[in-house]
Every structure is written in structure tokens, then in C-alpha cells.
Amino acid sequence: MATRFNDENYMNETMDMRRFFLCLKTRIWMIVLCTFACSLIGAGAYKAYYCITDGQDRYQRSCDFYITFNEADHPNGMDYYNAYTWGQFLLDDKMIEHVMDFGGKYNEDEIKAAVTSRMMSDYRILTVIVSGTDTRKIEAIYEAYKFAMPLFAQDVEEITSISVWSEDDMTKINDHTRSFNAAILGAILGLFFSSLAWALYYCMDDRIYTQSDWCRRFKDIAFLGYDCEIFDKESDKDPDINDDEILFLDWGEHATAAEYLINEKKNNKIDVKGIRLVDCNEAFLRNYYGRSKN
């Protein structure tokens, strides 16, 4: 008797895609649940990491400065002042010296760590950004730069003056802002690994759902049909096979269990010549064979 254990072609079977998607339909809730759970884990892990590594909210305050260039004496002077060079000027010794004159409570390293800049499309507008976790330090350095920028203009020939163009209020910039990204990453990983796990489970699953499942695994034993309302219960009966020689197997039973039952009958000197699936899932079979309820 050829069974799933000695059939050398078992591992080379092609996938029944209709069966695969019908089985997936009954387990899709598990994949959705796993995806949602991993999303929560991702967001929770990020928040835990955030609290362990920092645990403090970050704030920033920015100011736009209007720069008036000395175009009469230096017509090409503005070409030298771009986003990159301003990033250096804001942190050079001369600028830091002016800043510390006004806000001398903080040292050079603290000032440099707190200040960044951004250049608008208009080369005359420079945005200075002060950020950190200590709002008092941010405010002090911010006010110091408002004092230092006009003084810097007096130190260079290419600039006539620098004045405040606009100011922003203190804003919180890091209130777990990446929690959503972490949740999305967790959901993607959860969906991927749960789908992979389901596909591996499906490949290893040896349950008998359809006639093709049985015929691939037990080629020497006839399939006599389904005990199900959507099929004629008498149509597949073989007059040459007695009822004692028929194995009535529960729908969805494992092939290993079927082989055990076959061997049990054989020990009782009964050769199984046919099989019928009982207690079938009619909705599954109706969708598999494309049959209507009528």
C-alpha cells in the first residue's frame, strides 16, 4: 500500500492554490492578531527604549534673522554665506565669545550642542534653532544669539546688519514622535513572520480535506466521496467494496491518523479498499468545488 510515508513523490507535490487560500481564510484572524500584537510590541519597545536612553522630552525655539549685505562694497559677498558656512560661523570662536558674553552661564560645548541653523530659499533669511531638554538653557542661549548676531555683523565687512525677522515660541519636538514608525515596523514584521509561519505550517500539514489530498497520499485506496448534503451520498459507492472495507474518516483528519486506522483494520484482517470523508465542512467544499447552496 502506497502511503504518504513511502511515496517518494510526496515532497514534490504541487501546491493546490484553491485549497491554500481556503485554509488561509480560516486562519486569517491569527495573522491579523499577530500583526496587531507586533505593532503594539514595536511601539512599546520604542517607548521603553526612549525612557531608558533618555526619558526626557526635547524642546526647541527658533528665530529668523534678516541679513543685510554690503553689496556696494562687496557685490559677491552673499555668495560666501550659505547654509554650510553659516553653520560654521554660528559655532566659531568669535560668535561663541559674543554668546557667552550675554549668556555666560553655559560653556562652549553646551552652546555648540544646542545650536543648529537652516537657510531659507532667500539667502537673506537665516533660521537659528536652539534645542535641548532644559527649557531654561534653551531660552538663555536663544536670547544670547539674538544679542550676538548683530555684533557678528559688525565684525565682518560683507554684512551691514543682522536683525530679528521673526520668532517662534518654545515647542516640544520629541514627544515619542517615532512611536508610530515603530508600530508600523512592528506590524510589517508581524505580518511577514506570521505569514511565513502560516506558509510553513501549511506545507507541513497533512490533513485530508479533499479527494486530491487523499489520492496523493494513498493511491491504492479508492476515494468514495463525501458524506455531505452538496454531494450525492450514493454516487461514489462501489458495489465491489463491502461496508467493512470502507474507512469512514473525519474530514480534516491527519494522514497519519488515517494510516493508523488502516493498519488497525489490517490487524483485524480487514483490507481497506475505500474511504469516505464524514462530518465535512460543507462551506469549505462548496467553495472548493464552486457549488452553490441549491
ZADO-1210 file (C-alpha; in nm, 4 decimals, padded with zeros to 6 digits):
<atoms>
<atom x="00.0000" y="00.0000" z="00.0000" code="MET" pos="1"/>
<atom x="00.1369" y="00.3382" z="-00.1005" code="ALA" pos="2"/>
<atom x="00.1100" y="00.5893" z="00.1828" code="THR" pos="3"/>
<atom x="00.2401" y="00.9367" z="00.2429" code="ARG" pos="4"/>
<atom x="00.5455" y="00.7871" z="00.4161" code="PHE" pos="5"/>
<atom x="00.6760" y="00.5724" z="00.1339" code="ASN" pos="6"/>
<atom x="00.5615" y="00.7782" z="-00.1636" code="ASP" pos="7"/>
<atom x="00.8815" y="00.9265" z="-00.2996" code="GLU" pos="8"/>
<atom x="00.6858" y="01.1955" z="-00.4858" code="ASN" pos="9"/>
<atom x="00.5148" y="01.3325" z="-00.1721" code="TYR" pos="10"/>
<atom x="00.7741" y="01.6027" z="-00.1148" code="MET" pos="11"/>
<atom x="00.7497" y="01.7082" z="-00.4798" code="ASN" pos="12"/>
<atom x="00.3753" y="01.7704" z="-00.4747" code="GLU" pos="13"/>
<atom x="00.2499" y="02.0899" z="-00.6323" code="THR" pos="14"/>
<atom x="00.0510" y="02.3322" z="-00.4194" code="MET" pos="15"/>
<atom x="-00.3260" y="02.3366" z="-00.4546" code="ASP" pos="16"/>
<atom x="-00.3792" y="02.7135" z="-00.4532" code="MET" pos="17"/>
<atom x="-00.7564" y="02.6928" z="-00.4111" code="ARG" pos="18"/>
<atom x="-00.7104" y="02.4746" z="-00.1047" code="ARG" pos="19"/>
<atom x="-00.4335" y="02.7032" z="00.0231" code="PHE" pos="20"/>
<atom x="-00.6449" y="03.0190" z="00.0150" code="PHE" pos="21"/>
<atom x="-00.9492" y="02.8461" z="00.1640" code="LEU" pos="22"/>
<atom x="-00.7343" y="02.7235" z="00.4529" code="CYS" pos="23"/>
<atom x="-00.5807" y="03.0682" z="00.4850" code="LEU" pos="24"/>
<atom x="-00.9286" y="03.2194" z="00.5041" code="LYS" pos="25"/>
<atom x="-00.9996" y="03.0220" z="00.8210" code="THR" pos="26"/>
<atom x="-00.6713" y="03.1366" z="00.9820" code="ARG" pos="27"/>
<atom x="-00.6510" y="03.4944" z="00.8606" code="ILE" pos="28"/>
<atom x="-00.7649" y="03.6177" z="01.2014" code="TRP" pos="29"/>
<atom x="-00.4478" y="03.4723" z="01.3542" code="MET" pos="30"/>
<atom x="-00.2284" y="03.6680" z="01.1111" code="ILE" pos="31"/>
<atom x="-00.4243" y="03.9882" z="01.1765" code="VAL" pos="32"/>
<atom x="-00.3980" y="03.9333" z="01.5535" code="LEU" pos="33"/>
<atom x="-00.0238" y="03.8676" z="01.5299" code="CYS" pos="34"/>
<atom x="00.0236" y="04.1794" z="01.3147" code="THR" pos="35"/>
<atom x="-00.1671" y="04.3936" z="01.5635" code="PHE" pos="36"/>
<atom x="00.0200" y="04.2445" z="01.8604" code="ALA" pos="37"/>
<atom x="00.3588" y="04.3058" z="01.6967" code="CYS" pos="38"/>
<atom x="00.2526" y="04.6621" z="01.6227" code="SER" pos="39"/>
<atom x="00.1836" y="04.7185" z="01.9923" code="LEU" pos="40"/>
<atom x="00.5101" y="04.5480" z="02.0853" code="ILE" pos="41"/>
<atom x="00.7010" y="04.7716" z="01.8431" code="GLY" pos="42"/>
<atom x="00.5511" y="05.0893" z="01.9858" code="ALA" pos="43"/>
<atom x="00.6005" y="04.9676" z="02.3426" code="GLY" pos="44"/>
<atom x="00.9611" y="04.8672" z="02.2767" code="ALA" pos="45"/>
<atom x="01.0381" y="05.2107" z="02.1331" code="TYR" pos="46"/>
<atom x="00.8846" y="05.3878" z="02.4308" code="LYS" pos="47"/>
<atom x="01.0787" y="05.1638" z="02.6686" code="ALA" pos="48"/>
<atom x="01.3995" y="05.2339" z="02.4785" code="TYR" pos="49"/>
<atom x="01.3219" y="05.6059" z="02.4785" code="TYR" pos="50"/>
<atom x="01.2643" y="05.6104" z="02.8535" code="CYS" pos="51"/>
<atom x="01.5797" y="05.4074" z="02.9270" code="ILE" pos="52"/>
<atom x="01.8150" y="05.6005" z="02.6996" code="THR" pos="53"/>
<atom x="01.6778" y="05.9484" z="02.7523" code="ASP" pos="54"/>
<atom x="01.3435" y="05.9733" z="02.9174" code="GLY" pos="55"/>
<atom x="01.3194" y="06.3487" z="02.8717" code="GLN" pos="56"/>
<atom x="01.1177" y="06.5420" z="02.6193" code="ASP" pos="57"/>
<atom x="01.3107" y="06.7673" z="02.3839" code="ARG" pos="58"/>
<atom x="01.2208" y="07.1266" z="02.3082" code="TYR" pos="59"/>
<atom x="01.3312" y="07.3836" z="02.0565" code="GLN" pos="60"/>
<atom x="01.2980" y="07.7516" z="01.9823" code="ARG" pos="61"/>
<atom x="01.3884" y="07.9142" z="01.6529" code="SER" pos="62"/>
<atom x="01.4447" y="08.2677" z="01.5267" code="CYS" pos="63"/>
<atom x="01.4648" y="08.4012" z="01.1714" code="ASP" pos="64"/>
<atom x="01.7296" y="08.6677" z="01.1202" code="PHE" pos="65"/>
<atom x="01.7258" y="08.9131" z="00.8304" code="TYR" pos="66"/>
<atom x="02.0738" y="08.9753" z="00.6884" code="ILE" pos="67"/>
<atom x="02.1529" y="09.2973" z="00.5058" code="THR" pos="68"/>
<atom x="02.4597" y="09.2534" z="00.2875" code="PHE" pos="69"/>
<atom x="02.7065" y="09.5276" z="00.1979" code="ASN" pos="70"/>
<atom x="02.6512" y="09.4853" z="-00.1739" code="GLU" pos="71"/>
<atom x="02.8029" y="09.8248" z="-00.2584" code="ALA" pos="72"/>
<atom x="03.1498" y="09.7335" z="-00.1371" code="ASP" pos="73"/>
<atom x="03.1184" y="09.3556" z="-00.1709" code="HIS" pos="74"/>
<atom x="02.8778" y="09.2723" z="-00.4575" code="PRO" pos="75"/>
<atom x="02.9608" y="08.8990" z="-00.4394" code="ASN" pos="76"/>
<atom x="02.9769" y="08.8774" z="-00.0608" code="GLY" pos="77"/>
<atom x="02.6474" y="08.6948" z="-00.0263" code="MET" pos="78"/>
<atom x="02.7878" y="08.4023" z="-00.2297" code="ASP" pos="79"/>
<atom x="03.0116" y="08.3143" z="00.0605" code="TYR" pos="80"/>
<atom x="02.7275" y="08.2970" z="00.3141" code="TYR" pos="81"/>
<atom x="02.5286" y="07.9802" z="00.2531" code="ASN" pos="82"/>
<atom x="02.3753" y="07.7102" z="00.4710" code="ALA" pos="83"/>
<atom x="02.7091" y="07.5341" z="00.5173" code="TYR" pos="84"/>
<atom x="02.9186" y="07.8405" z="00.6023" code="THR" pos="85"/>
<atom x="02.6543" y="07.9798" z="00.8383" code="TRP" pos="86"/>
<atom x="02.6626" y="07.6502" z="01.0243" code="GLY" pos="87"/>
<atom x="03.0324" y="07.7131" z="01.0824" code="GLN" pos="88"/>
<atom x="03.0013" y="08.0853" z="01.1631" code="PHE" pos="89"/>
<atom x="02.7378" y="08.0248" z="01.4302" code="LEU" pos="90"/>
<atom x="02.9797" y="07.7989" z="01.6164" code="LEU" pos="91"/>
<atom x="03.3127" y="07.9707" z="01.5531" code="ASP" pos="92"/>
<atom x="03.5125" y="08.1296" z="01.8325" code="ASP" pos="93"/>
<atom x="03.4076" y="08.4878" z="01.7608" code="LYS" pos="94"/>
<atom x="03.0369" y="08.4056" z="01.7660" code="MET" pos="95"/>
<atom x="03.0655" y="08.1849" z="02.0751" code="ILE" pos="96"/>
<atom x="03.2523" y="08.4658" z="02.2506" code="GLU" pos="97"/>
<atom x="02.9611" y="08.7059" z="02.1863" code="HIS" pos="98"/>
<atom x="02.7093" y="08.4451" z="02.3010" code="VAL" pos="99"/>
<atom x="02.8980" y="08.3753" z="02.6230" code="MET" pos="100"/>
<atom x="02.9199" y="08.7474" z="02.6944" code="ASP" pos="101"/>
<atom x="02.5423" y="08.7546" z="02.7158" code="PHE" pos="102"/>
<atom x="02.4725" y="08.4039" z="02.8415" code="GLY" pos="103"/>
<atom x="02.7929" y="08.3201" z="03.0241" code="GLY" pos="104"/>
<atom x="02.6279" y="08.0570" z="03.2442" code="LYS" pos="105"/>
<atom x="02.6810" y="07.7882" z="02.9785" code="TYR" pos="106"/>
<atom x="03.0111" y="07.6705" z="02.8370" code="ASN" pos="107"/>
<atom x="03.1187" y="07.6417" z="02.4752" code="GLU" pos="108"/>
<atom x="03.0387" y="07.2704" z="02.4415" code="ASP" pos="109"/>
<atom x="02.6849" y="07.3172" z="02.5732" code="GLU" pos="110"/>
<atom x="02.6224" y="07.6022" z="02.3290" code="ILE" pos="111"/>
<atom x="02.7559" y="07.4116" z="02.0281" code="LYS" pos="112"/>
<atom x="02.5463" y="07.1049" z="02.1163" code="ALA" pos="113"/>
<atom x="02.2301" y="07.3123" z="02.1312" code="ALA" pos="114"/>
<atom x="02.2543" y="07.5253" z="01.8144" code="VAL" pos="115"/>
<atom x="02.1787" y="07.4405" z="01.4516" code="THR" pos="116"/>
<atom x="02.0841" y="07.6543" z="01.1533" code="SER" pos="117"/>
<atom x="01.8685" y="07.6403" z="00.8422" code="ARG" pos="118"/>
<atom x="01.8839" y="07.8609" z="00.5330" code="MET" pos="119"/>
<atom x="01.5685" y="07.9681" z="00.3547" code="MET" pos="120"/>
<atom x="01.5404" y="07.9940" z="-00.0230" code="SER" pos="121"/>
<atom x="01.6004" y="08.3654" z="00.0313" code="ASP" pos="122"/>
<atom x="01.9695" y="08.3947" z="00.1164" code="TYR" pos="123"/>
<atom x="01.8922" y="08.6953" z="00.3355" code="ARG" pos="124"/>
<atom x="01.6904" y="08.4866" z="00.5847" code="ILE" pos="125"/>
<atom x="01.8794" y="08.2648" z="00.8306" code="LEU" pos="126"/>
<atom x="01.6998" y="08.0458" z="01.0861" code="THR" pos="127"/>
<atom x="01.8846" y="07.9740" z="01.4097" code="VAL" pos="128"/>
<atom x="01.7464" y="07.6793" z="01.6085" code="ILE" pos="129"/>
<atom x="01.8239" y="07.6118" z="01.9739" code="VAL" pos="130"/>
<atom x="01.7158" y="07.2720" z="02.1087" code="SER" pos="131"/>
<atom x="01.7620" y="07.0525" z="02.4133" code="GLY" pos="132"/>
<atom x="01.5875" y="06.9094" z="02.7187" code="THR" pos="133"/>
<atom x="01.6368" y="07.2073" z="02.9534" code="ASP" pos="134"/>
<atom x="01.3970" y="07.4874" z="02.8610" code="THR" pos="135"/>
<atom x="01.5847" y="07.7433" z="03.0716" code="ARG" pos="136"/>
<atom x="01.9101" y="07.6661" z="02.8923" code="LYS" pos="137"/>
<atom x="01.7353" y="07.6874" z="02.5536" code="ILE" pos="138"/>
<atom x="01.5850" y="08.0239" z="02.6419" code="GLU" pos="139"/>
<atom x="01.9184" y="08.1611" z="02.7670" code="ALA" pos="140"/>
<atom x="02.1144" y="08.0522" z="02.4589" code="ILE" pos="141"/>
<atom x="01.8335" y="08.1708" z="02.2315" code="TYR" pos="142"/>
<atom x="01.8392" y="08.5206" z="02.3828" code="GLU" pos="143"/>
<atom x="02.2198" y="08.5209" z="02.3707" code="ALA" pos="144"/>
<atom x="02.2156" y="08.4594" z="01.9943" code="TYR" pos="145"/>
<atom x="01.9689" y="08.7425" z="01.9463" code="LYS" pos="146"/>
<atom x="02.2316" y="08.9593" z="02.1142" code="PHE" pos="147"/>
<atom x="02.5317" y="08.8068" z="01.9360" code="ALA" pos="148"/>
<atom x="02.4082" y="08.8086" z="01.5755" code="MET" pos="149"/>
<atom x="02.4045" y="09.1917" z="01.5335" code="PRO" pos="150"/>
<atom x="02.7523" y="09.2033" z="01.6893" code="LEU" pos="151"/>
<atom x="02.8734" y="08.9442" z="01.4420" code="PHE" pos="152"/>
<atom x="02.7579" y="09.1718" z="01.1588" code="ALA" pos="153"/>
<atom x="02.9917" y="09.4403" z="01.2935" code="GLN" pos="154"/>
<atom x="03.2878" y="09.2007" z="01.2738" code="ASP" pos="155"/>
<atom x="03.2615" y="09.1205" z="00.9002" code="VAL" pos="156"/>
<atom x="03.2806" y="09.3573" z="00.6035" code="GLU" pos="157"/>
<atom x="03.0353" y="09.1733" z="00.3759" code="GLU" pos="158"/>
<atom x="02.7361" y="09.2281" z="00.6095" code="ILE" pos="159"/>
<atom x="02.5887" y="09.5622" z="00.7034" code="THR" pos="160"/>
<atom x="02.3441" y="09.4456" z="00.9698" code="SER" pos="161"/>
<atom x="02.1579" y="09.1454" z="01.1123" code="ILE" pos="162"/>
<atom x="01.8186" y="09.1902" z="01.2752" code="SER" pos="163"/>
<atom x="01.5404" y="08.9666" z="01.4082" code="VAL" pos="164"/>
<atom x="01.2872" y="08.8884" z="01.1343" code="TRP" pos="165"/>
<atom x="01.0509" y="08.6569" z="01.3215" code="SER" pos="166"/>
<atom x="01.0442" y="08.4431" z="01.6369" code="GLU" pos="167"/>
<atom x="00.8780" y="08.1127" z="01.7259" code="ASP" pos="168"/>
<atom x="00.7564" y="08.0033" z="02.0674" code="ASP" pos="169"/>
<atom x="00.9077" y="07.7139" z="02.2557" code="MET" pos="170"/>
<atom x="00.7804" y="07.3847" z="02.1107" code="THR" pos="171"/>
<atom x="00.8135" y="07.0217" z="02.2106" code="LYS" pos="172"/>
<atom x="00.9862" y="06.8282" z="01.9331" code="ILE" pos="173"/>
<atom x="01.0213" y="06.4779" z="02.0722" code="ASN" pos="174"/>
<atom x="00.7142" y="06.3533" z="02.2498" code="ASP" pos="175"/>
<atom x="00.7583" y="05.9905" z="02.1442" code="HIS" pos="176"/>
<atom x="00.7393" y="06.1094" z="01.7846" code="THR" pos="177"/>
<atom x="00.8698" y="05.7801" z="01.6470" code="ARG" pos="178"/>
<atom x="00.6194" y="05.5573" z="01.8245" code="SER" pos="179"/>
<atom x="00.4054" y="05.5429" z="01.5117" code="PHE" pos="180"/>
<atom x="00.7039" y="05.4451" z="01.2968" code="ASN" pos="181"/>
<atom x="00.7952" y="05.1743" z="01.5476" code="ALA" pos="182"/>
<atom x="00.4364" y="05.0480" z="01.5434" code="ALA" pos="183"/>
<atom x="00.4355" y="05.0320" z="01.1627" code="ILE" pos="184"/>
<atom x="00.7678" y="04.8453" z="01.1615" code="LEU" pos="185"/>
<atom x="00.6343" y="04.6014" z="01.4201" code="GLY" pos="186"/>
<atom x="00.3206" y="04.5456" z="01.2132" code="ALA" pos="187"/>
<atom x="00.5221" y="04.4797" z="00.8970" code="ILE" pos="188"/>
<atom x="00.7491" y="04.2320" z="01.0761" code="LEU" pos="189"/>
<atom x="00.4489" y="04.0682" z="01.2417" code="GLY" pos="190"/>
<atom x="00.2694" y="04.0318" z="00.9092" code="LEU" pos="191"/>
<atom x="00.5797" y="03.8913" z="00.7401" code="PHE" pos="192"/>
<atom x="00.6719" y="03.6357" z="01.0044" code="PHE" pos="193"/>
<atom x="00.3142" y="03.5265" z="01.0763" code="SER" pos="194"/>
<atom x="00.2537" y="03.4771" z="00.7029" code="SER" pos="195"/>
<atom x="00.5793" y="03.2845" z="00.6752" code="LEU" pos="196"/>
<atom x="00.4875" y="03.0720" z="00.9756" code="ALA" pos="197"/>
<atom x="00.1461" y="03.0006" z="00.8253" code="TRP" pos="198"/>
<atom x="00.3013" y="02.9022" z="00.4902" code="ALA" pos="199"/>
<atom x="00.5455" y="02.6645" z="00.6639" code="LEU" pos="200"/>
<atom x="00.2635" y="02.5200" z="00.8724" code="TYR" pos="201"/>
<atom x="00.0553" y="02.4671" z="00.5589" code="TYR" pos="202"/>
<atom x="00.3412" y="02.2868" z="00.3851" code="CYS" pos="203"/>
<atom x="00.3824" y="02.0530" z="00.6833" code="MET" pos="204"/>
<atom x="00.0095" y="01.9977" z="00.7359" code="ASP" pos="205"/>
<atom x="-00.1073" y="01.6526" z="00.6208" code="ASP" pos="206"/>
<atom x="-00.4787" y="01.6890" z="00.6887" code="ARG" pos="207"/>
<atom x="-00.7250" y="01.5348" z="00.4463" code="ILE" pos="208"/>
<atom x="-00.9707" y="01.7949" z="00.3172" code="TYR" pos="209"/>
<atom x="-01.0344" y="01.6931" z="-00.0436" code="THR" pos="210"/>
<atom x="-01.0244" y="01.3996" z="-00.2775" code="GLN" pos="211"/>
<atom x="-00.6910" y="01.5159" z="-00.4183" code="SER" pos="212"/>
<atom x="-00.5424" y="01.5196" z="-00.0666" code="ASP" pos="213"/>
<atom x="-00.6318" y="01.1557" z="-00.0260" code="TRP" pos="214"/>
<atom x="-00.5300" y="01.0405" z="-00.3703" code="CYS" pos="215"/>
<atom x="-00.1856" y="01.1989" z="-00.3438" code="ARG" pos="216"/>
<atom x="-00.1145" y="01.0166" z="-00.0199" code="ARG" pos="217"/>
<atom x="-00.2977" y="00.6841" z="-00.0526" code="PHE" pos="218"/>
<atom x="-00.3007" y="00.5971" z="-00.4188" code="LYS" pos="219"/>
<atom x="-00.4029" y="00.2325" z="-00.3710" code="ASP" pos="220"/>
<atom x="-00.7207" y="00.3052" z="-00.1760" code="ILE" pos="221"/>
<atom x="-01.0226" y="00.4385" z="-00.3643" code="ALA" pos="222"/>
<atom x="-01.1846" y="00.7639" z="-00.2633" code="PHE" pos="223"/>
<atom x="-01.5583" y="00.7039" z="-00.2321" code="LEU" pos="224"/>
<atom x="-01.6778" y="01.0569" z="-00.1761" code="GLY" pos="225"/>
<atom x="-01.8048" y="01.2890" z="00.0962" code="TYR" pos="226"/>
<atom x="-02.0922" y="01.2364" z="00.3375" code="ASP" pos="227"/>
<atom x="-02.2217" y="01.5843" z="00.2716" code="CYS" pos="228"/>
<atom x="-02.5508" y="01.7348" z="00.1519" code="GLU" pos="229"/>
<atom x="-02.3955" y="01.9010" z="-00.1523" code="ILE" pos="230"/>
<atom x="-02.2856" y="01.5593" z="-00.2840" code="PHE" pos="231"/>
<atom x="-02.4885" y="01.2539" z="-00.3717" code="ASP" pos="232"/>
<atom x="-02.4028" y="01.0118" z="-00.0920" code="LYS" pos="233"/>
<atom x="-02.4659" y="00.7097" z="-00.3130" code="GLU" pos="234"/>
<atom x="-02.2884" y="00.8263" z="-00.6298" code="SER" pos="235"/>
<atom x="-01.9383" y="00.7114" z="-00.5391" code="ASP" pos="236"/>
<atom x="-02.0248" y="00.3789" z="-00.3802" code="LYS" pos="237"/>
<atom x="-01.8512" y="00.0777" z="-00.5335" code="ASP" pos="238"/>
<atom x="-02.0607" y="-00.2426" z="-00.5425" code="PRO" pos="239"/>
<atom x="-01.7411" y="-00.4485" z="-00.5191" code="ASP" pos="240"/>
<atom x="-01.6453" y="-00.2912" z="-00.1830" code="ILE" pos="241"/>
<atom x="-01.8189" y="-00.4043" z="00.1348" code="ASN" pos="242"/>
<atom x="-01.9020" y="-00.1625" z="00.4130" code="ASP" pos="243"/>
<atom x="-01.6425" y="-00.3308" z="00.6361" code="ASP" pos="244"/>
<atom x="-01.3760" y="-00.2470" z="00.3776" code="GLU" pos="245"/>
<atom x="-01.4623" y="00.1245" z="00.3829" code="ILE" pos="246"/>
<atom x="-01.2804" y="00.3621" z="00.6170" code="LEU" pos="247"/>
<atom x="-01.5068" y="00.6430" z="00.7373" code="PHE" pos="248"/>
<atom x="-01.2624" y="00.9216" z="00.8131" code="LEU" pos="249"/>
<atom x="-01.3441" y="01.2538" z="00.9742" code="ASP" pos="250"/>
<atom x="-01.2992" y="01.5464" z="00.7376" code="TRP" pos="251"/>
<atom x="-00.9752" y="01.7282" z="00.8176" code="GLY" pos="252"/>
<atom x="-00.8167" y="01.4280" z="00.9893" code="GLU" pos="253"/>
<atom x="-00.4398" y="01.3857" z="00.9642" code="HIS" pos="254"/>
<atom x="-00.2987" y="01.1383" z="00.7130" code="ALA" pos="255"/>
<atom x="-00.1001" y="00.9829" z="00.9978" code="THR" pos="256"/>
<atom x="-00.4258" y="00.9089" z="01.1804" code="ALA" pos="257"/>
<atom x="-00.5720" y="00.7606" z="00.8613" code="ALA" pos="258"/>
<atom x="-00.2722" y="00.5317" z="00.8221" code="GLU" pos="259"/>
<atom x="-00.3059" y="00.4227" z="01.1840" code="TYR" pos="260"/>
<atom x="-00.6742" y="00.3330" z="01.1311" code="LEU" pos="261"/>
<atom x="-00.5892" y="00.1458" z="00.8111" code="ILE" pos="262"/>
<atom x="-00.3270" y="-00.0580" z="00.9946" code="ASN" pos="263"/>
<atom x="-00.5739" y="-00.1276" z="01.2778" code="GLU" pos="264"/>
<atom x="-00.8213" y="-00.2742" z="01.0294" code="LYS" pos="265"/>
<atom x="-00.5427" y="-00.4694" z="00.8671" code="LYS" pos="266"/>
<atom x="-00.4505" y="-00.6207" z="01.2054" code="ASN" pos="267"/>
<atom x="-00.8140" y="-00.7338" z="01.2244" code="ASN" pos="268"/>
<atom x="-00.7671" y="-00.8973" z="00.8823" code="LYS" pos="269"/>
<atom x="-00.9738" y="-00.6332" z="00.7037" code="ILE" pos="270"/>
<atom x="-00.8200" y="-00.4712" z="00.3977" code="ASP" pos="271"/>
<atom x="-00.9371" y="-00.1138" z="00.3485" code="VAL" pos="272"/>
<atom x="-01.0344" y="-00.0670" z="-00.0160" code="LYS" pos="273"/>
<atom x="-01.2138" y="00.2662" z="00.0025" code="GLY" pos="274"/>
<atom x="-01.2545" y="00.5786" z="00.2110" code="ILE" pos="275"/>
<atom x="-01.5325" y="00.8260" z="00.2712" code="ARG" pos="276"/>
<atom x="-01.4942" y="01.1598" z="00.4461" code="LEU" pos="277"/>
<atom x="-01.7595" y="01.2285" z="00.7101" code="VAL" pos="278"/>
<atom x="-01.8541" y="01.5350" z="00.9191" code="ASP" pos="279"/>
<atom x="-01.7420" y="01.7544" z="00.6308" code="CYS" pos="280"/>
<atom x="-01.7242" y="02.1298" z="00.6294" code="ASN" pos="281"/>
<atom x="-01.9831" y="02.2000" z="00.3619" code="GLU" pos="282"/>
<atom x="-01.8887" y="02.5665" z="00.3214" code="ALA" pos="283"/>
<atom x="-01.5264" y="02.4708" z="00.2514" code="PHE" pos="284"/>
<atom x="-01.6210" y="02.2035" z="-00.0032" code="LEU" pos="285"/>
<atom x="-01.8807" y="02.4264" z="-00.1675" code="ARG" pos="286"/>
<atom x="-01.6181" y="02.6965" z="-00.2215" code="ASN" pos="287"/>
<atom x="-01.3548" y="02.4466" z="-00.3268" code="TYR" pos="288"/>
<atom x="-01.5728" y="02.2847" z="-00.5926" code="TYR" pos="289"/>
<atom x="-01.7590" y="02.6031" z="-00.6834" code="GLY" pos="290"/>
<atom x="-02.1025" y="02.4682" z="-00.5966" code="ARG" pos="291"/>
<atom x="-02.3970" y="02.6814" z="-00.4950" code="SER" pos="292"/>
<atom x="-02.6187" y="02.6171" z="-00.1946" code="LYS" pos="293"/>
<atom x="-02.9024" y="02.4990" z="-00.4172" code="ASN" pos="294"/>
</atoms>
